[in-house]
Amino acid sequence: MKKILFSLVVLSFLIGGYIVLAQDNDLPSPGITPDSSFYFLKTWKETIQNFFTFGAENKAKQFLHLADVRLAEYQRMIDKGKTEIAKKTLEKYEKQLNHALQKIEELKNKGKDIRDVSQKLENTVGKHIEVLEKNLEKAPEAAKKGLENAIENSSKVIEKVGGRIRKEKLCIDSGGTASTSLCCKEVSDFPNLCLIGACGCSPENSHEIKTCDCGEEKCFNGKECVVKEAAEEAAKEETGGWKTYRNEKAGFQIKYPTNSTISDVDVNGGRNVMINIPIVNKQVNLTGKVLNIKIVTTQWNNGVEEPASCNAVAFFNSPTTSVVINGITFKKGDVSGAFGGMQGSSRAIEYCAMNNSKTFIITSQLSSVRNSSLPNYNENEESKVFDQMLSTFRFIGTEPHIKMR
């Protein structure tokens, strides 16, 4: 009788799944957790599902689902205070994520369209990073290293797969045509065309794509085949003549356009750096172009001072996504509703990241006058400078003084 009951339990897990409780976050319910004596049934089921999942794309989605489940298990173990089991579960999460990435790379090498599965990976891993960051804020010192490694590795996954897809999508959304190949990056010479790979195009018609075979060692830069390093250097020329603001006490540096004005003030023990960028086109209703960098270390919660975090001091409760810029994982949100007024309006995007117990809140803001006789400014065109500036932002070692050059 016991054998029959045991067989029925096993069969129910392999065929019908298992009963789970809902969680209060975006993760799936963990189901049976690693501290359960029945956990082996769950691993059996997953092994069988993997065996009967065919095709690289389906396998990538399956591994991504399993990464989701591992992170849900990790969260449950943390909530139970079982840190050793949580640590091992976090390592399993990273393995599943790497399996998913390998399958996407396999699809890419075969020339398959990976946009859908890559977008799914980017959305899922972005959610994972938010969960990991929340745990990092309250984790004991012994657990922080593993969390930091997981966040770093997850960020690299987004950068490797998601960055390429985002650039292609931006191109298509702006009315351009995208193409993929084996080498290099997008070409910015033609505003309506995003080229990813060893590709070229006709200057007479920016929507006409021609394939250029530059070989593995070279890339097409819009005009000719060049070595990859030269192509990367050419991309840096846009900011090559800019000045560099370096704040060693706060621990960061950033480049900014010449003729910009900077104010740097101490605000409640933190720093506030405001970079006012010159407005080149005076024939539109644009009145201000500002990048603001605020650095804080503490926040007040019901009269109690506690360490600051992106979850508490940024975004004005606006929805956020995770993005990777220059190797740094930021939370990003549209906070335009928090700016402007009766006479004016603002387009404001906020980025937040943490480093060395400091919270960095970077806000790009375009201000304009309502009901102006001047035509509206081109938001995409005016925002490019912010993207260029953010691409130069990086954290540096801390020193007891501030220097600007």
VOGU-3710 file (C-alpha; in Angstrom, 3 decimals, decimal comma):
1> mkkilfslvv> 0,000/0,000/0,000  2,818/2,401/0,899  4,521/1,702/-2,440  1,286/2,477/-4,288  0,832/5,754/-2,420  4,445/6,726/-3,060  4,060/5,947/-6,781  0,951/8,093/-6,954  2,769/11,006/-5,288  5,648/10,729/-7,760
11> lsfliggyiv> 3,273/10,482/-10,710  1,331/13,555/-9,582  4,540/15,598/-9,541  5,729/14,393/-12,923  2,404/14,945/-14,658  0,288/17,407/-12,765  2,790/19,694/-11,075  2,398/20,664/-7,420  0,378/22,895/-5,150  2,043/26,238/-4,458
21> laqdndlpsp> 1,352/29,413/-2,530  1,452/32,839/-4,176  4,263/35,259/-3,342  4,042/39,018/-2,891  6,583/39,743/-5,651  6,868/39,042/-9,370  8,613/35,694/-8,908  6,720/32,433/-9,410  5,730/30,467/-6,334  8,660/28,242/-5,333
31> gitpdssfyf> 6,611/25,094/-4,771  8,673/22,463/-2,974  11,741/24,167/-1,531  15,289/22,806/-1,153  14,827/22,222/2,578  12,059/19,686/1,933  12,652/15,913/2,004  10,516/15,741/-1,169  12,696/18,185/-3,119  14,223/15,320/-5,119
41> lktwketiqn> 10,815/14,784/-6,753  10,939/18,303/-8,099  14,425/17,827/-9,566  13,283/14,570/-11,180  10,387/16,363/-12,798  12,634/19,145/-14,122  15,123/16,625/-15,526  12,357/14,830/-17,407  10,912/18,143/-18,679  14,354/19,194/-19,927
51> fftfgaenka> 14,776/15,864/-21,715  11,484/16,275/-23,555  12,036/19,937/-24,423  13,249/20,149/-28,014  14,858/22,988/-29,942  17,367/25,564/-28,711  14,761/28,320/-28,313  12,399/26,150/-26,259  15,302/24,960/-24,140  16,408/28,567/-23,553
61> kqflhladvr> 12,909/29,442/-22,334  12,843/26,329/-20,130  16,187/27,171/-18,509  15,011/30,752/-18,009  11,887/29,436/-16,281  14,032/27,243/-14,046  16,211/30,245/-13,174  12,995/32,013/-12,152  12,065/29,075/-9,928  15,547/28,848/-8,366
71> laeyqrmidk> 15,401/32,531/-7,438  11,943/32,038/-5,905  13,383/29,156/-3,865  16,307/31,335/-2,830  13,932/34,060/-1,654  11,923/31,563/0,395  15,093/30,220/2,036  16,188/33,756/2,892  12,782/34,453/4,413  13,165/31,302/6,530
81> gkteiakktl> 16,653/32,332/7,636  18,300/29,295/6,019  21,267/31,164/4,566  23,455/28,159/3,725  20,735/26,530/1,616  19,985/29,940/0,083  23,641/30,338/-0,944  23,670/26,962/-2,749  20,332/27,751/-4,398  21,704/31,075/-5,673
91> ekyekqlnha> 24,581/29,194/-7,331  22,034/26,904/-9,038  20,159/30,000/-10,229  23,287/31,294/-11,965  23,844/27,912/-13,632  20,319/27,884/-15,098  20,796/31,441/-16,341  24,053/30,480/-18,061  22,329/27,460/-19,674  19,688/29,819/-21,114
101> lqkieelknk> 22,374/32,173/-22,421  24,253/29,293/-24,069  21,126/28,226/-25,950  20,511/31,788/-27,156  24,119/31,988/-28,349  23,568/28,683/-30,137  20,559/30,167/-31,947  22,516/33,300/-32,808  25,420/31,308/-34,280  22,963/29,449/-36,504
111> gkdirdvsqk> 21,638/32,752/-37,830  18,224/32,371/-36,170  16,032/35,292/-35,094  16,651/35,653/-31,351  14,763/38,871/-30,712  11,760/37,339/-28,912  13,693/34,999/-26,655  16,327/37,665/-25,949  13,644/40,159/-24,952  12,135/37,553/-22,633
121> lentvgkhie> 15,549/36,955/-21,079  16,173/40,679/-20,636  12,796/41,266/-18,958  13,142/38,251/-16,673  16,731/38,938/-15,618  15,926/42,619/-15,048  13,269/41,472/-12,577  15,798/39,103/-10,984  18,292/41,926/-10,452  15,668/43,961/-8,604
131> vleknlekap> 14,964/41,013/-6,271  18,680/40,480/-5,639  19,262/44,176/-4,961  16,450/44,250/-2,401  18,070/41,325/-0,600  21,490/42,974/-0,801  20,210/45,989/1,140  19,359/43,868/4,191  21,804/40,980/3,795  24,435/40,242/6,470
141> eaakkglena> 28,038/40,857/5,456  28,713/37,141/5,012  25,998/36,870/2,345  26,731/40,089/0,434  29,604/38,742/-1,684  27,473/35,995/-3,224  24,657/38,450/-3,932  27,021/40,967/-5,506  28,457/38,240/-7,765  24,959/37,154/-8,807
151> iensskviek> 23,953/40,755/-9,588  27,148/41,306/-11,590  26,719/38,092/-13,585  23,033/38,810/-14,242  23,942/42,309/-15,432  26,490/40,851/-17,848  23,805/38,581/-19,282  21,552/41,592/-19,968  24,432/43,544/-21,472  25,487/40,661/-23,709
161> vggrirkekl> 22,059/39,769/-25,071  19,734/42,653/-24,246  21,941/45,536/-25,358  22,049/44,346/-28,934  18,289/43,800/-29,076  17,531/47,233/-27,563  19,606/48,987/-30,222  17,872/47,065/-32,983  14,419/47,814/-31,550  15,188/51,538/-31,252
171> cidsggtast> 16,131/51,544/-34,898  12,944/49,806/-36,008  10,774/52,012/-33,793  12,273/55,104/-35,438  11,334/53,846/-38,904  14,627/52,276/-39,842  15,591/48,821/-41,023  17,692/46,414/-39,018  20,116/43,776/-40,203  22,183/41,189/-38,374
181> slcckevsdf> 25,495/39,594/-39,253  28,647/38,228/-37,638  30,638/41,285/-36,649  30,724/44,789/-35,175  28,101/47,276/-33,963  25,457/49,636/-35,274  26,319/52,420/-37,702  25,287/55,918/-36,606  26,099/57,665/-39,888  22,550/57,085/-41,128
191> pnlcligacg> 19,825/58,159/-38,665  17,143/55,789/-39,941  19,335/52,734/-40,174  20,687/50,500/-37,430  23,265/48,019/-38,654  24,395/45,232/-36,367  27,126/43,089/-37,824  29,418/43,265/-40,804  26,984/45,328/-42,835  26,967/48,439/-44,954
201> cspensheik> 24,424/50,597/-46,715  23,987/52,962/-49,602  24,437/56,658/-48,646  21,868/57,558/-51,301  19,163/55,521/-49,589  19,545/54,938/-45,868  16,941/52,150/-45,955  18,820/50,063/-48,512  20,948/47,429/-46,842  23,929/45,743/-48,442
211> tcdcgeekcf> 25,946/43,012/-46,772  29,639/43,734/-46,432  31,964/40,863/-45,601  34,766/42,433/-43,596  36,006/39,162/-42,143  36,330/38,318/-38,479  39,042/40,865/-37,710  37,315/43,928/-39,162  33,974/45,718/-38,998  32,112/48,055/-41,317
221> ngkecvvkea> 31,957/51,576/-39,849  29,495/52,999/-42,394  32,160/53,790/-44,979  34,809/51,098/-44,977  36,095/47,970/-43,259  38,218/48,865/-40,239  39,798/46,865/-37,411  37,456/46,425/-34,465  39,539/48,533/-32,103  39,474/51,418/-34,574
231> aeeaakeetg> 35,698/51,149/-34,800  35,429/51,386/-31,029  37,788/54,356/-30,931  35,720/56,117/-33,588  32,687/55,806/-31,320  34,631/57,567/-28,545  35,476/60,548/-30,748  32,043/62,066/-30,115  33,033/62,716/-26,490  36,766/63,021/-27,097
241> gwktyrneka> 36,829/66,825/-26,861  34,652/66,976/-23,748  35,797/67,911/-20,263  35,905/65,440/-17,379  34,315/66,045/-13,985  35,953/63,840/-11,364  34,739/63,677/-7,776  37,061/61,369/-5,897  35,373/61,874/-2,542  31,989/60,859/-3,922
251> gfqikyptns> 33,658/58,166/-6,036  32,647/58,870/-9,642  33,565/60,682/-12,820  31,700/61,716/-15,967  32,422/63,605/-19,184  30,386/66,625/-20,234  30,225/68,969/-23,258  32,509/71,990/-23,354  30,797/75,284/-22,393  28,508/73,512/-19,928
261> tisdvdvngg> 28,257/75,035/-16,457  28,554/72,982/-13,272  27,340/73,567/-9,716  28,565/71,244/-6,978  27,070/71,647/-3,517  26,838/69,750/-0,249  23,210/68,787/0,464  22,412/67,288/3,873  25,698/65,427/4,013  25,502/64,260/0,396
271> rnvminipiv> 26,493/65,862/-2,897  24,442/67,406/-5,669  26,188/67,991/-8,999  24,196/69,843/-11,656  25,501/70,071/-15,225  23,732/72,685/-17,374  24,261/71,852/-21,034  24,195/74,585/-23,705  21,106/74,697/-25,917  22,345/74,775/-29,510
281> nkqvnltgkv> 19,046/75,148/-31,342  17,491/78,434/-30,208  14,604/78,145/-32,673  12,583/75,648/-30,617  10,722/75,857/-27,297  13,471/74,130/-25,305  14,475/76,210/-22,239  16,695/73,894/-20,229  18,931/70,849/-20,649  20,291/69,524/-17,358
291> lnikivttqw> 21,942/66,377/-16,021  21,734/66,221/-12,233  23,754/63,778/-10,116  22,721/63,374/-6,485  24,698/61,208/-4,062  23,145/60,224/-0,728  24,084/57,726/1,977  21,159/57,895/4,408  17,399/58,421/4,415  14,771/59,077/7,094
301> nngveepasc> 12,052/56,499/7,652  9,417/57,389/10,276  11,918/59,564/12,116  14,670/56,926/12,001  17,832/57,457/9,958  18,784/54,409/7,887  20,973/53,578/4,834  19,625/54,984/1,565  18,605/52,786/-1,348  17,234/53,210/-4,854
311> navaffnspt> 13,940/51,685/-3,740  13,340/54,454/-1,191  14,925/57,686/-2,434  14,311/57,667/-6,189  11,645/57,454/-8,883  8,701/59,001/-6,979  6,971/55,578/-7,062  7,261/55,433/-10,866  7,662/52,037/-12,597  11,302/51,059/-13,190
321> tsvvingitf> 13,354/48,781/-15,407  16,967/47,609/-15,097  19,528/48,786/-17,661  23,281/48,294/-17,926  25,374/51,304/-18,964  29,155/51,150/-19,117  29,086/47,979/-17,014  26,930/49,529/-14,255  23,425/48,255/-13,511  20,970/51,137/-13,085
331> kkgdvsgafg> 17,309/51,233/-12,233  15,606/53,511/-14,759  12,275/55,307/-14,543  10,337/58,116/-16,224  9,789/60,794/-13,568  8,507/63,543/-15,864  5,366/63,873/-13,733  7,425/65,114/-10,786  8,756/68,113/-12,711  7,308/71,008/-14,662
341> gmqgssraie> 4,507/73,363/-13,666  1,679/75,531/-14,948  3,801/77,386/-17,491  6,294/74,695/-18,427  6,758/70,989/-18,873  9,694/68,638/-18,462  10,847/65,326/-19,825  12,799/63,712/-16,989  14,402/60,268/-16,842  15,961/59,034/-13,623
351> ycamnnsktf> 18,706/56,439/-13,173  19,754/54,997/-9,826  22,684/52,783/-8,803  24,494/51,943/-5,575  28,230/51,715/-4,929  30,276/51,634/-1,715  27,211/52,341/0,479  26,327/55,413/-1,635  23,182/55,832/-3,694  23,660/57,668/-7,016
361> iitsqlssvr> 20,549/59,286/-8,522  21,133/60,683/-12,019  18,336/62,685/-13,618  18,299/63,922/-17,201  15,843/66,754/-17,730  14,621/68,652/-20,788  12,479/71,696/-19,940  10,215/73,604/-22,295  7,608/76,369/-22,298  3,974/75,508/-22,917
371> nsslpnynen> 1,994/77,441/-25,533  5,152/78,862/-27,062  5,167/80,405/-30,532  8,296/78,381/-31,234  8,027/74,818/-32,580  8,453/71,877/-30,222  11,953/70,539/-29,791  12,966/67,086/-31,063  13,135/64,968/-27,924  15,186/62,135/-29,440
381> eeskvfdqml> 17,729/64,548/-30,877  18,086/66,625/-27,707  18,333/63,515/-25,481  21,322/62,070/-27,335  23,754/64,118/-25,260  22,435/62,486/-22,072  23,058/59,010/-23,488  26,571/60,045/-24,473  27,280/61,482/-21,025  25,937/58,408/-19,234
391> stfrfigtep> 28,133/56,187/-21,402  31,154/57,912/-19,799  29,938/57,665/-16,193  31,978/55,333/-14,018  32,770/54,680/-10,382  36,290/55,383/-9,112  38,265/54,837/-5,898  37,480/57,268/-3,125  39,943/59,935/-1,910  39,461/62,740/0,658
401> hikmr> 39,213/65,557/-1,898  37,364/66,727/-4,997  39,022/67,488/-8,288  37,610/68,801/-11,573  39,367/69,207/-14,871
//
